[in-house]
Amino acid sequence: MDTIKSLGELSMGSRLKRLSDQCMKNIQMAYDQHNIDFDPYLFPAFHNVAKLGSTTNAELFESLKTSQPAVTQTINKLLKKGLVESATDETDKRKKTIVLSEKGRKFHQKVRPVWRGMERAVKKFTQHPADSLIEHLNNFEAVLQSGKFLATVNEFIAIEMQISITNYQEAFRQDFYDLNIEWLETHFYVEDFDREVLSKPEKYILDPGGHIFFAVENNKALGTVALMKAGEDRYELTKMAVHPDARGRKIGQQLMQHCLDFAVENNYDIFLYSNTVLENAIHIYRKYGFVEVPVEPDSPYVRSNIKMEWRR
C-alpha cells in the first residue's frame, strides 16, 4: 500500500517532495545517458546566469526565491566546475558579478537541446485535463515510475540534437528567400522591396554588419532569422521563418534563443516589428523578455503595428 498516495491532499507536501526526487532522478539519468556532467539542482542558477549575462549573488537570491546560503552553495559548485567565474563590477568595485566562463558558454550551447527535449517531455505528460492537482500528480508519478518519462526525454533530446544553428552559408541562400517568401504569402503579402532584400541578403544584411542564422537538420535549412544592424550595438530581429513541415518543433524559439544568446555575448540591444494578428508570435516574444514600445511614425514596415524591445 502506498501510504503517502492514499492520504491524498492531506500529504501534499510529502507527495510533492517525493515527486520532485523522482523527477530529479530521471533528469540526472538523462544527463548521464547523454554524457552531460551536470547536477539538475544547479539548473535554475546556471540558466539565470546564462540568460542575464551577468548577475550577482543578491540578484540570484531575489530571482530564484530561495535562501541566501543555498544560492551561495550553488554558485560555489558552479565555480568549482568551472562553468562560471566571478568578476569585479566595472561600476562598483566592491561588488562581485557572476558570469559564464568560456567553458560555461560552450557547455550552455551543448546542453540547450537537452533542456529543450526535457521541456517537451514534461509538457507532453502534464497537458492532459484532470479534475484535481492530486490526479495530475498521480498521472505524472505513474509516468515517472513506468520509465515512459525518461524514454520520452531521450526521444525528444535525440530530435533536438539533430538540429543545429549555423551562421549564413551560401548553400542556404535560396532557402533564406524561399522560407521568408512562403511566410509572407501565408500571413500577409509580398512587396517588391521584400523580394529585393531577400534575394540579396549580402547587400542588405550581411555587408552592413548584420547576421543571418539557419536551423539545419541533415543539411537541410528548416528555419532562418536575421539580425539587421540598426545602429551601434543595436540590431533588429527580423526575417524569421520556419518551413511549414517543421512547425510545431519549436525551431522558431531555438532561433530566437540563439539570437538572444548571441546578443548577450556581443552586448547587443535587440528590437523587432510585428503585427498583433500574430498572437502566438507576440506571446513568444513576451515570454523571451520583449516589451512593447511605441511605433515610430516613419516605421519601415507598412504591415507592422507593434514594436517590441528586448529587456534582459
C-alpha positions as CSV (number, residue, x, y, z in Angstrom):
1,M,0.0,0.0,0.0
2,D,1.2,3.5,-0.9
3,T,0.5,5.4,2.3
4,I,1.5,8.9,1.0
5,K,-0.6,8.4,-2.1
6,S,-3.6,7.1,-0.2
7,L,-3.7,10.2,2.1
8,G,-4.4,12.4,-0.9
9,E,-4.4,16.2,-0.3
10,L,-3.5,15.6,3.4
11,S,0.0,14.6,2.4
12,M,0.5,17.2,-0.3
13,G,3.9,18.4,1.0
14,S,5.4,14.9,1.3
15,R,3.9,14.0,-2.1
16,L,5.5,16.9,-3.9
17,K,8.8,16.2,-2.2
18,R,8.7,12.6,-3.4
19,L,7.7,13.6,-6.9
20,S,10.5,16.1,-7.0
21,D,13.0,13.5,-6.0
22,Q,11.8,11.1,-8.7
23,C,11.8,13.8,-11.3
24,M,15.4,14.9,-10.4
25,K,16.5,11.2,-10.5
26,N,15.1,10.8,-14.1
27,I,16.6,14.1,-15.2
28,Q,20.0,13.0,-13.8
29,M,19.8,9.7,-15.7
30,A,19.0,11.6,-18.9
31,Y,22.1,13.8,-18.4
32,D,24.2,10.7,-17.7
33,Q,23.0,8.9,-20.7
34,H,24.0,11.8,-22.9
35,N,27.4,12.3,-21.3
36,I,26.3,15.6,-19.7
37,D,28.3,16.2,-16.5
38,F,25.7,18.3,-14.7
39,D,23.7,18.3,-11.5
40,P,20.0,19.1,-12.2
41,Y,19.8,21.1,-8.9
42,L,22.2,23.6,-10.4
43,F,20.0,24.3,-13.4
44,P,18.0,27.4,-12.2
45,A,21.1,29.3,-11.2
46,F,23.1,28.4,-14.2
47,H,20.3,29.1,-16.6
48,N,19.8,32.5,-14.9
49,V,23.4,33.5,-15.3
50,A,23.3,32.3,-19.0
51,K,20.2,34.3,-19.7
52,L,21.2,37.5,-17.9
53,G,24.8,37.5,-19.0
54,S,25.9,39.0,-15.7
55,T,24.4,38.8,-12.2
56,T,25.2,38.9,-8.5
57,N,24.5,36.6,-5.6
58,A,21.9,39.0,-4.3
59,E,20.2,39.2,-7.6
60,L,20.1,35.4,-7.9
61,F,18.7,35.2,-4.4
62,E,15.9,37.6,-5.4
63,S,15.1,36.0,-8.7
64,L,15.3,32.3,-7.5
65,K,13.3,33.0,-4.3
66,T,15.4,30.6,-2.3
67,S,17.7,31.0,0.7
68,Q,20.9,33.0,0.6
69,P,23.1,30.1,1.8
70,A,21.5,27.8,-0.9
71,V,22.4,30.4,-3.6
72,T,25.9,30.8,-2.3
73,Q,26.4,27.0,-2.2
74,T,25.1,26.7,-5.8
75,I,27.4,29.4,-7.1
76,N,30.4,27.8,-5.3
77,K,29.6,24.5,-7.0
78,L,29.3,26.2,-10.4
79,L,32.6,28.0,-9.8
80,K,34.3,24.7,-8.8
81,K,33.0,23.1,-12.0
82,G,34.5,26.0,-14.0
83,L,31.1,26.9,-15.5
84,V,31.0,30.4,-14.1
85,E,33.5,32.9,-12.9
86,S,33.5,35.9,-10.6
87,A,34.4,39.3,-11.8
88,T,34.6,42.8,-10.2
89,D,31.7,45.0,-11.3
90,E,33.0,47.8,-13.5
91,T,30.8,50.5,-11.9
92,D,31.2,49.3,-8.3
93,K,34.5,47.7,-7.4
94,R,33.0,46.5,-4.1
95,K,30.5,44.3,-6.0
96,K,31.3,40.9,-7.5
97,T,29.4,39.7,-10.6
98,I,28.8,36.2,-11.8
99,V,29.3,35.5,-15.5
100,L,29.6,32.3,-17.6
101,S,33.2,31.2,-18.2
102,E,34.4,30.1,-21.6
103,K,33.8,26.6,-20.5
104,G,30.3,27.6,-19.3
105,R,29.5,29.2,-22.6
106,K,30.5,26.1,-24.6
107,F,28.6,23.9,-22.1
108,H,25.5,26.1,-22.5
109,Q,25.5,25.6,-26.2
110,K,25.9,21.8,-25.7
111,V,23.2,21.4,-23.1
112,R,20.4,23.6,-24.6
113,P,19.0,20.9,-26.9
114,V,18.9,18.5,-23.9
115,W,16.9,21.1,-21.9
116,R,14.5,21.5,-24.8
117,G,14.0,17.8,-25.0
118,M,13.3,17.7,-21.3
119,E,10.8,20.6,-21.6
120,R,8.9,18.9,-24.4
121,A,8.7,15.6,-22.4
122,V,7.3,17.4,-19.3
123,K,4.7,19.2,-21.4
124,K,3.6,16.0,-23.1
125,F,2.8,14.4,-19.8
126,T,1.3,17.4,-18.0
127,Q,-1.0,19.0,-20.5
128,H,-3.9,16.5,-20.1
129,P,-7.0,17.6,-18.3
130,A,-7.6,16.4,-14.7
131,D,-10.1,17.1,-12.0
132,S,-7.6,18.0,-9.3
133,L,-3.9,18.6,-8.6
134,I,-3.8,15.2,-6.9
135,E,-4.9,13.5,-10.1
136,H,-2.2,15.3,-12.1
137,L,0.4,14.2,-9.6
138,N,-0.9,10.6,-9.8
139,N,-0.6,10.6,-13.5
140,F,2.8,12.2,-13.7
141,E,4.2,10.0,-11.0
142,A,2.9,6.9,-12.8
143,V,4.8,8.0,-15.9
144,L,8.0,8.6,-14.0
145,Q,7.8,5.2,-12.3
146,S,7.0,3.3,-15.5
147,G,10.1,4.6,-17.4
148,K,8.0,6.3,-20.0
149,F,9.2,9.8,-19.0
150,L,12.9,9.0,-19.3
151,A,12.3,7.2,-22.6
152,T,10.4,10.2,-24.0
153,V,13.0,12.7,-22.7
154,N,15.6,10.7,-24.6
155,E,13.4,10.6,-27.7
156,F,12.9,14.4,-27.7
157,I,16.6,15.0,-27.0
158,A,17.6,12.9,-30.0
159,I,15.3,15.0,-32.1
160,E,16.5,18.3,-30.8
161,M,20.2,17.4,-31.1
162,Q,19.7,16.7,-34.8
163,I,19.0,20.4,-35.3
164,S,22.0,22.8,-35.3
165,I,22.0,26.6,-35.6
166,T,24.6,27.8,-38.1
167,N,25.8,31.1,-39.5
168,Y,25.0,32.2,-43.0
169,Q,26.1,29.8,-45.8
170,E,26.0,30.4,-49.5
171,A,24.4,26.9,-49.8
172,F,21.3,28.2,-47.9
173,R,20.9,31.5,-49.8
174,Q,17.9,30.3,-51.7
175,D,16.4,28.8,-48.6
176,F,16.6,32.3,-46.9
177,Y,14.5,33.6,-49.8
178,D,12.0,30.7,-50.1
179,L,11.3,30.4,-46.4
180,N,10.6,34.1,-45.9
181,I,8.5,34.4,-49.1
182,E,6.4,31.5,-48.0
183,W,5.8,33.0,-44.6
184,L,4.9,36.4,-46.1
185,E,2.5,34.8,-48.6
186,T,0.8,32.8,-45.8
187,H,0.3,35.7,-43.3
188,F,0.4,38.9,-45.3
189,Y,1.6,39.8,-48.8
190,V,4.9,40.2,-50.6
191,E,6.1,43.6,-51.7
192,D,8.8,44.3,-54.3
193,F,11.1,45.5,-51.6
194,D,10.7,42.2,-49.8
195,R,11.9,40.3,-52.9
196,E,14.8,42.8,-53.3
197,V,16.1,42.3,-49.8
198,L,15.6,38.6,-49.6
199,S,17.2,38.0,-52.9
200,K,20.3,40.0,-51.9
201,P,21.0,39.2,-48.2
202,E,24.7,40.0,-48.6
203,K,24.0,43.6,-49.8
204,Y,21.2,44.4,-47.4
205,I,22.0,42.4,-44.2
206,L,25.5,40.9,-44.1
207,D,27.7,43.6,-45.6
208,P,26.3,46.4,-43.4
209,G,27.3,44.3,-40.4
210,G,24.2,42.1,-39.8
211,H,23.9,38.4,-39.2
212,I,21.8,35.5,-40.6
213,F,21.3,32.2,-38.9
214,F,19.8,28.9,-40.1
215,A,18.3,26.0,-38.2
216,V,19.7,22.9,-40.0
217,E,18.8,19.3,-39.9
218,N,20.5,16.7,-42.2
219,N,22.0,19.5,-44.3
220,K,18.5,21.0,-44.8
221,A,17.6,24.5,-43.7
222,L,14.4,24.2,-41.7
223,G,14.3,27.8,-40.5
224,T,16.1,31.1,-40.6
225,V,16.3,34.5,-38.8
226,A,18.4,37.7,-39.3
227,L,19.8,40.4,-37.0
228,M,19.9,43.5,-39.1
229,K,22.2,46.3,-38.0
230,A,20.3,49.4,-37.0
231,G,23.0,51.4,-35.1
232,E,26.0,50.9,-32.8
233,D,25.4,47.7,-31.0
234,R,21.7,47.9,-31.9
235,Y,20.0,45.2,-34.1
236,E,16.6,44.4,-35.5
237,L,15.5,40.8,-35.2
238,T,13.8,40.1,-38.5
239,K,13.3,37.7,-41.4
240,M,12.3,34.8,-39.1
241,A,10.6,31.9,-40.9
242,V,10.3,28.2,-40.4
243,H,9.5,25.6,-43.1
244,P,5.8,24.5,-42.9
245,D,6.7,20.9,-42.4
246,A,8.9,21.7,-39.4
247,R,6.4,23.9,-37.5
248,G,5.5,22.7,-34.0
249,R,9.1,21.6,-33.2
250,K,9.9,25.0,-31.6
251,I,12.5,25.8,-34.2
252,G,11.5,29.4,-34.1
253,Q,12.1,29.5,-30.4
254,Q,15.5,27.9,-30.9
255,L,16.4,30.5,-33.4
256,M,15.1,33.2,-31.1
257,Q,17.2,31.9,-28.1
258,H,20.3,31.7,-30.3
259,C,19.8,35.3,-31.3
260,L,19.4,36.4,-27.7
261,D,22.4,34.4,-26.6
262,F,24.4,36.0,-29.4
263,A,23.2,39.4,-28.3
264,V,24.4,38.8,-24.7
265,E,27.8,37.6,-25.9
266,N,28.2,40.7,-28.1
267,N,26.4,43.2,-25.8
268,Y,23.7,44.0,-28.5
269,D,20.4,45.6,-28.0
270,I,17.6,43.9,-29.9
271,F,14.2,45.1,-31.1
272,L,11.6,43.9,-33.6
273,Y,8.5,44.9,-35.5
274,S,5.4,42.6,-35.8
275,N,1.6,42.6,-36.1
276,T,-0.9,41.9,-33.3
277,V,-2.8,39.5,-35.5
278,L,0.2,37.1,-34.9
279,E,-1.0,36.4,-31.4
280,N,1.2,33.3,-30.9
281,A,4.3,35.1,-32.0
282,I,3.6,38.1,-29.7
283,H,3.1,35.7,-26.8
284,I,6.5,34.1,-27.5
285,Y,8.2,37.5,-27.8
286,R,6.9,38.4,-24.4
287,K,8.0,35.1,-23.0
288,Y,11.5,35.8,-24.1
289,G,11.6,39.3,-22.5
290,F,10.4,41.6,-25.2
291,V,8.2,44.5,-24.2
292,E,6.1,46.8,-26.3
293,V,7.3,50.3,-27.1
294,P,5.7,53.0,-29.3
295,V,6.0,52.5,-33.1
296,E,7.6,55.5,-34.6
297,P,5.6,57.4,-37.3
298,D,8.1,56.6,-40.0
299,S,8.1,52.8,-39.3
300,P,9.8,50.9,-42.1
301,Y,7.0,48.3,-42.3
302,V,3.5,49.1,-43.5
303,R,2.2,45.8,-42.3
304,S,3.6,46.3,-38.7
305,N,1.5,47.8,-35.9
306,I,3.6,46.8,-32.9
307,K,7.3,47.4,-32.0
308,M,9.0,45.5,-29.2
309,E,12.4,45.8,-27.5
310,W,14.2,43.1,-25.6
311,R,14.8,43.7,-21.9
312,R,17.4,41.5,-20.3
